[in-house]
Every structure is written in C-alpha cells, then in structure tokens.
C-alpha cells in the first residue's frame, strides 16, 4: 500500500510540475518565435525597394498575427 501511495504522489507531483512548466515556457517560446519571424521578415524585406518594405511595427503585427 505504501509503495502505491508513494508512486501516486510522485506521479501527481510530476503532472503538476509539467503543467506549471508548460504554462511558464509557453510565452517564452512564443516570444522567441515572434522575434525569429521579425528577423526573417526584415531580411526578406531588405531585398525589396524602399517603398515596398514594411515598417517595424507592421512587421511585428504581421508576425504576431501569423504566430497566434
């Protein structure tokens, strides 16, 4: 009985830890992905004419819309 109780407690604590870490790192992953998108979009826009390029705010909004 004690072995089963220890196993159950360990599993419950592990599930709680995974849930908390998923919520914590979810925003971190999104922000890194958005930053990578902004850098990539800026690199692609550097090959375009000045009038065809997007502004920094437009690029950020574009990337946020695409990621979310």
Buried (B, 14 or more C-beta within 10 A) or exposed (E): EEEEEEEEEEEEEEEEEEEEEEEEEEEEEEEEBBEEBBEEBEEEBEEEEEEEBBEEEEBBEBBBEEEE
